[in-house]
Amino acid sequence: MTQALAKLVKEIRSCTLCTEHLPSGPRPIIQVSSTAKISDGKMHEVNVLDFLPTEPGAFYVMDRGYLYYARLYAMNLTGAFFVTRAKTNMNAKRVY
């Protein structure tokens, strides 16, 4: 985990903004992958799939903007699963 991400996680876990509204007090829960990255904001979202480490059996949920078959097929080859919204012009067929 990068120092910037570690700092962000620490800030989230120590947050007390909603203390007065919660009878048991705030208990922020956050899980961050050891491979998580914070980009500079100049990279297009879909390019994340090129360096996102996939784990066998893991599910990845994406918006329809991520419908790039070669990248999704590469995820499939690792044993990972993906869920995406279909585009209106998507020509797909269920395979059992």
N, C-alpha and C positions, 0 to 999 in steps of 0.2 A: 504494500500500500504506500502510495506517495505521501510525502509530508503534508502536502496541501489537503489531501483526502483525509488523512489522520486528524488534522486540525478541524476539518469540517465535521467529522464524526464526533469528536470531543465536544464541539460547540452544540451539536444537536442533543447529545446525551445530557448536557448540563443545562439545557433550556428550562426556564421557569416562567415563561410568558403567561401560561394559562393556569398558574397556581391557584389563583382566587376562584376559578371556575370549577375546579376538580376537587371533590371531597377527600380523595386519597392522595392528592398531589400529582404532579406530572411524573410520568414514567416513560420517557421517550424510548422506543425500541427501534433499533436500526441494525440491519445486517448488511455488511459490505463484503463483497468478494475480495479475496486477496489479489485478484487480477484487475480490479476496478481502476479506471483511469478518468481523469478530468481533462477534457480537451481544451484547446485554446478558443473554441467556438468558431473556428474558421473551417472545420472539416464538415462535409455534408454527412448527415446522419447515416445514410445507407453505407458509407464507407466503414462504419464501425464493424460491420459483419466481416470485414477482411482481417481484423486482428482480434476479434472476440473469441476467446478460447471456449470451445464447446466441450461439454462433458456428456459421456454416454448416459442416456436415460433422462437427461435434463430437458425441460420444456422451455422454449423461448417464445414469448408472445410479442408480436410485432404488428404495426399498422400496415395498411395496404401499400404504403410507399416503399416497403421493403420487399416487394415482389420481384426479386431478381433470381431467376431459376438456378443459375449456376451456383450462386452463393448458398441458396437454400439446399441444393443438392449436396454440396460439400458438407453442410451441417448434418444432413441425413446420413451420409457415409460414416460419420463419426458415431452414429447411434443416438444422436440427439433428435428431439422432436421440435417442430415449430407450429405455431398457430398464427394465422394472418387473416385479415378480412379480404375477401375476394374483390377484385376490381370488377366493374360492370361488364367489361369486355373479356374477362378471363375465360379461356376455353379449356376447362378442366373436366376430368372424368374420374369418378371414384374407382379405386382399385382395391379389391379385397384380397 
